[in-house]
């Protein structure tokens, strides 16, 4: 191969003068160069698609339907349980006003319509009281979901069997779950308007008008911006749906390595319309329910309820206090201590996470609010009859525990 140099224009031109086929501009070289550019272009395309998919996961979450169902007695008395199911998860709120039982539970499917789980907070129908948090339970559905059986482990195993019921005056919301992608670490189980109608009362109340998909997209985008390695989930729990009001708990769960964090807020609204869930919902705060100075007045009742669910005040004492409208402490008797259980203080203040239910006024405390992590979440519900002196107006369920 020889080269011809143009000194005048100071450019070097490479010219193939031989016919060996090994020149710079030979057919073989041209083919190799084209294939190289095609390969690089393909890799660039694959990389671009990957980046786009990563960025688009939060913008286009994958949706799947869940279910919400109410179980209890057909006449509305006795125990009741609002069951939420999405994918392999099941959770809900159980209450039995006559027995002073209330608790939040969660479970995971181990077979078709069979779940194993635990009590998150509250007091289950089984003893011992000292092991309420984390108590094991099993949940089984039969008759195509028409019958629910709950079994709680403890010193005395308690079993409940309830039928699926749809009482008059209650229109259940729908439940839809969202993930950032198959197997991704971001998920959200959100309540939606029946029929997934956009801009309905649930969108207006829970998401300020945003659709569940829009809300999930923003949630996942915020999580992605915080960096890799974090798992994030949000879950809503319908606690009560009565003619006069509706109450919901919203829980956000974060996991980073071995660290786990749960944060729950409560939302209650008065129903203004034909029935709860179909008319307008007006946010209802504790200050709207109780008279001025109620916080100080109910503090002793919260302390006594905490002692009861941890087994330091017998149920008989609490029942006598309910009948007398006072506290269960006996004059001259040594007062049990919350600090012995690990609480930070002896006096309990009402939580900002207030909600209403058949059993009474509920107050949810997140981990570390009242004590160390070992105490976990605390759920306290005060019966309506004991709160009567502090209510602005009679509560719609004031007589529920006497039914």
C-alpha positions in Angstrom: 0.0 0.0 0.0 1.3 3.5 -0.9 0.2 6.9 0.3 -0.1 10.1 -1.7 0.4 13.3 0.4 -1.1 16.7 -0.7 1.3 19.2 0.9 -0.5 22.3 -0.5 -3.8 21.6 1.4 -1.9 19.9 4.3 -4.2 16.9 4.2 -3.2 13.3 3.9 -5.2 11.1 1.6 -5.0 7.4 2.0 -5.4 5.8 -1.4 -5.4 2.1 -2.0 -3.1 1.6 -4.9 -2.8 -2.2 -4.7 -5.4 -4.9 -5.1 -4.6 -6.9 -2.1 -8.0 -6.3 -0.5 -6.4 -5.1 2.7 -6.8 -1.4 2.2 -8.5 1.1 4.6 -11.5 1.4 2.4 -11.7 -2.3 1.3 -15.0 -4.1 1.2 -14.1 -6.2 4.2 -13.2 -3.1 6.3 -16.4 -1.4 5.3 -18.4 -4.4 6.4 -16.6 -4.7 9.7 -17.2 -1.0 10.4 -20.9 -1.2 9.6 -21.4 -4.2 11.9 -19.5 -2.4 14.6 -21.8 0.7 14.4 -24.9 -1.5 14.3 -23.7 -3.3 17.5 -23.0 0.0 19.3 -26.4 1.4 18.2 -28.1 -1.8 19.5 -26.4 -1.5 22.9 -27.3 2.2 23.1 -30.9 1.3 22.3 -31.0 -1.4 25.0 -29.5 0.9 27.6 -31.9 3.7 26.7 -34.9 1.4 27.0 -33.6 0.2 30.4 -33.2 3.8 31.6 -36.7 4.6 30.4 -38.2 1.6 32.0 -36.6 2.5 35.3 -37.8 6.0 35.1 -41.3 5.0 34.0 -42.0 2.5 36.7 -43.1 5.1 39.2 -45.1 6.9 36.5 -47.0 3.8 35.3 -47.6 1.5 38.3 -49.1 -1.9 37.7 -52.6 -2.2 39.2 -54.6 -5.2 40.4 -57.9 -5.5 42.2 -58.4 -6.3 45.9 -61.5 -6.9 48.0 -63.1 -5.4 51.1 -65.8 -7.4 53.0 -67.6 -7.0 56.3 -68.1 -10.1 58.5 -70.3 -10.4 61.6 -73.8 -11.1 62.8 -76.7 -10.4 60.5 -78.4 -8.3 63.2 -75.3 -6.1 63.5 -74.4 -7.1 67.1 -71.6 -9.2 68.4 -68.2 -9.3 66.8 -67.5 -7.7 63.4 -64.5 -7.8 61.2 -63.6 -5.8 58.1 -61.4 -7.9 55.9 -59.1 -6.5 53.3 -57.4 -8.7 50.7 -54.9 -7.9 48.0 -52.6 -10.4 46.4 -51.2 -12.6 49.2 -51.9 -10.1 52.0 -54.9 -9.9 54.3 -55.5 -7.4 57.1 -58.3 -5.7 58.9 -59.9 -4.5 62.1 -61.8 -6.7 64.5 -64.1 -5.4 67.3 -66.5 -6.9 69.7 -68.0 -4.1 71.9 -69.7 -6.4 74.4 -66.5 -8.2 75.2 -64.3 -5.1 75.0 -62.3 -6.7 72.2 -60.6 -4.7 69.4 -57.5 -5.3 67.4 -55.7 -4.8 64.1 -54.5 -7.9 62.4 -52.4 -8.8 59.4 -51.8 -12.2 57.7 -50.2 -13.8 54.6 -51.7 -16.5 52.5 -50.3 -20.0 52.9 -52.9 -21.7 50.7 -56.2 -21.0 49.0 -58.3 -18.9 51.3 -56.0 -19.8 54.3 -53.9 -17.2 56.0 -51.4 -17.1 58.9 -50.7 -13.9 60.7 -50.5 -11.9 64.0 -52.1 -9.2 66.0 -50.6 -5.8 65.3 -52.1 -3.8 68.1 -55.1 -3.9 70.5 -56.6 -6.7 72.5 -57.7 -10.0 70.8 -60.4 -12.3 72.3 -57.8 -14.7 73.7 -55.7 -14.5 76.8 -53.0 -13.7 77.8 -53.3 -9.9 77.9 -49.5 -9.6 78.2 -49.0 -11.1 74.8 -51.5 -9.2 72.8 -49.0 -7.8 70.3 -47.7 -10.4 68.0 -50.2 -13.1 69.1 -50.4 -15.7 66.3 -53.7 -16.2 64.5 -55.1 -18.1 61.6 -57.8 -17.0 59.1 -59.8 -19.2 56.9 -62.5 -18.5 54.3 -65.2 -20.9 53.4 -68.3 -21.0 51.2 -66.7 -18.9 48.5 -65.9 -16.2 51.0 -69.3 -16.2 52.7 -67.9 -17.5 56.1 -64.8 -16.4 57.9 -63.1 -18.3 60.7 -60.6 -16.6 63.0 -58.5 -18.5 65.6 -56.2 -16.7 68.0 -53.5 -18.4 70.0 -53.0 -17.8 73.7 -53.4 -19.4 77.1 -57.0 -20.1 75.9 -57.4 -20.5 72.2 -60.3 -18.3 71.0 -62.2 -19.0 67.7 -64.7 -16.8 66.0 -66.9 -17.7 63.0 -68.7 -14.9 61.2 -70.8 -14.6 58.1 -70.3 -12.0 55.3 -72.9 -9.3 55.7 -73.9 -6.1 53.9 -75.9 -4.0 56.3 -78.3 -1.3 55.2 -76.8 2.1 55.1 -73.3 1.0 54.1 -71.7 1.1 50.6 -68.3 -0.4 50.7 -65.4 1.3 48.8 -63.3 -0.7 46.4 -59.7 -1.7 47.0 -56.9 -1.5 44.4 -53.3 -2.3 44.8 -50.4 -0.8 42.8 -46.8 -1.8 42.3 -44.0 -0.1 40.5 -43.4 -3.3 38.6 -43.5 -7.1 38.9 -41.7 -8.0 42.2 -40.7 -4.4 42.8 -40.2 -3.0 46.3 -42.8 -0.3 46.1 -46.5 -1.1 46.7 -49.7 0.7 47.7 -53.2 -0.7 48.6 -55.6 2.1 48.3 -59.4 2.5 48.7 -61.2 3.6 45.6 -64.7 4.7 44.8 -67.1 1.9 43.8 -66.7 1.2 40.1 -63.4 3.1 40.2 -65.3 6.3 39.4 -62.8 9.2 39.1 -63.1 12.2 41.4 -65.5 10.5 43.8 -65.8 11.0 47.6 -62.8 8.7 48.4 -60.5 10.5 45.9 -61.6 13.9 47.4 -61.2 12.8 51.0 -58.2 10.6 50.9 -56.1 12.0 48.1 -57.4 15.6 47.6 -58.9 14.7 44.3 -56.1 12.7 42.9 -56.8 9.3 41.4 -55.3 6.2 43.2 -52.9 5.7 40.2 -51.7 9.3 40.3 -51.2 9.1 44.1 -49.3 5.8 43.8 -47.1 7.3 41.0 -46.2 10.3 43.2 -45.5 8.0 46.1 -43.2 5.7 44.1 -41.4 8.7 42.6 -40.7 10.1 46.0 -39.3 6.8 47.1 -37.1 6.4 44.1 -35.7 9.9 44.7 -34.5 8.8 48.1 -32.2 6.2 46.7 -31.9 2.5 46.2 -32.2 -0.1 48.9 -35.4 1.1 50.5 -38.7 -0.8 50.4 -41.8 1.2 50.7 -45.5 0.3 51.2 -48.7 2.0 52.0 -51.9 0.4 53.1 -55.3 1.7 54.0 -57.6 0.0 56.5 -61.4 0.6 56.8 -62.1 0.6 60.5 -65.8 1.6 60.6 -68.4 2.4 58.1 -71.7 3.5 59.7 -74.6 5.7 58.7 -73.2 8.7 60.6 -69.4 8.4 60.0 -66.6 6.5 58.4 -63.1 5.9 59.9 -59.9 4.8 58.1 -56.3 4.0 59.2 -53.5 4.7 56.8 -50.2 3.0 57.4 -46.9 3.6 55.6 -44.2 0.9 56.0 -40.5 1.5 55.2 -37.7 -1.0 55.2 -34.0 -0.2 54.9 -31.8 -3.2 55.5 -32.7 -4.6 58.9 -34.5 -1.4 60.0 -38.3 -1.5 59.9 -40.6 1.5 60.4 -44.4 1.8 60.5 -46.3 5.0 60.7 -50.1 5.2 61.0 -52.5 8.1 60.8 -56.2 8.0 61.4 -58.9 9.7 59.5 -62.6 10.0 60.5 -65.3 11.8 58.6 -69.0 12.5 59.2 -71.3 11.3 56.5 -73.5 13.9 54.9 -75.8 12.1 52.5 -78.1 9.1 52.3 -75.5 6.8 53.6 -71.8 6.6 54.6 -69.7 6.1 51.5 -72.2 7.5 49.0 -72.7 11.1 50.1 -70.4 13.9 51.1 -67.7 13.3 53.7 -66.6 16.0 56.1 -63.4 15.5 58.0 -64.1 15.0 61.7 -61.4 15.8 64.3 -61.4 14.9 68.0 -62.0 18.6 68.8 -65.3 18.3 66.8 -66.4 15.4 68.9 -65.3 16.4 72.5 -65.8 19.4 74.6 -63.0 21.8 75.5 -60.5 20.4 78.0 -61.3 16.8 77.1 -57.7 15.8 76.8 -57.0 16.1 80.5 -60.3 14.5 81.4 -59.8 11.3 79.3 -56.1 10.8 80.3 -56.9 8.7 83.3 -59.2 6.5 81.2 -56.5 5.9 78.6 -54.1 4.9 81.4 -56.6 2.5 82.8 -57.3 1.0 79.4 -53.6 0.5 78.8 -53.4 -1.3 82.1 -56.4 -3.5 81.2 -55.1 -4.7 77.8 -51.7 -5.5 79.4 -53.4 -7.5 82.2 -52.7 -5.2 85.1 -56.4 -4.3 85.7 -58.9 -7.2 85.6 -61.7 -7.0 83.2 -64.1 -7.2 86.1 -62.7 -4.0 87.5 -63.1 -2.3 84.2 -66.6 -3.5 83.8 -67.5 -2.2 87.3 -66.0 1.2 86.3 -68.1 1.2 83.1 -71.3 0.6 85.1 -70.3 3.3 87.7 -69.0 5.7 85.0 -65.8 6.2 86.9 -62.3 4.7 87.0 -61.5 1.2 88.0 -58.9 2.1 90.7 -59.8 1.0 94.2 -59.2 3.3 97.1 -56.2 2.3 99.1 -55.1 -0.3 96.6 -51.6 -0.1 95.2 -51.7 1.4 91.8 -50.1 -0.7 89.0 -47.4 1.0 87.0 -47.1 1.5 83.3 -43.4 2.2 83.6 -43.0 -1.4 84.8 -44.3 -2.4 81.4 -41.8 -0.2 79.6 -43.9 2.9 79.1 -42.1 6.2 79.1 -44.7 7.9 81.4 -47.5 7.0 83.8 -49.9 9.5 82.2 -51.1 9.0 78.7 -52.2 11.8 76.5 -54.7 11.3 73.6 -53.0 10.5 70.3 -53.5 12.7 67.3 -54.5 9.5 65.4 -58.2 9.6 66.6 -60.9 7.5 65.0 -64.5 6.4 65.8 -65.9 2.9 65.8 -68.7 0.9 67.3 -66.7 0.2 70.4 -65.9 3.8 71.1 -63.3 6.4 70.4 -60.0 5.0 69.3 -56.5 6.3 69.7 -53.6 4.8 67.8 -50.0 5.3 68.9 -47.0 4.5 66.7 -43.9 2.7 67.8 -41.8 4.9 70.1 -44.7 7.2 71.0 -45.4 5.6 74.3 -42.4 3.4 74.9 -39.5 1.5 73.3 -39.7 -0.7 70.2 -40.5 -3.7 72.3 -44.0 -2.2 73.0 -44.7 -1.7 69.4 -47.9 0.0 68.2 -50.5 0.6 70.9 -54.2 0.8 70.2 -56.6 2.1 72.9 -60.4 2.3 72.5 -62.5 4.0 75.2 -66.3 3.0 75.3 -68.7 5.7 74.4 -70.7 5.5 77.6 -67.6 6.4 79.6 -66.9 9.3 77.3 -70.5 10.7 77.5 -69.7 13.6 79.8 -67.1 14.9 77.4 -69.0 14.6 74.1 -70.4 17.6 72.3 -73.2 15.5 70.9 -74.3 11.9 71.4 -72.2 9.7 69.1 -74.1 7.7 66.5 -72.8 4.5 68.0 -73.1 5.5 71.7 -75.3 2.6 72.4 -73.5 0.0 70.3 -71.8 -1.7 73.1 -75.0 -2.4 74.9 -76.6 -4.2 72.0 
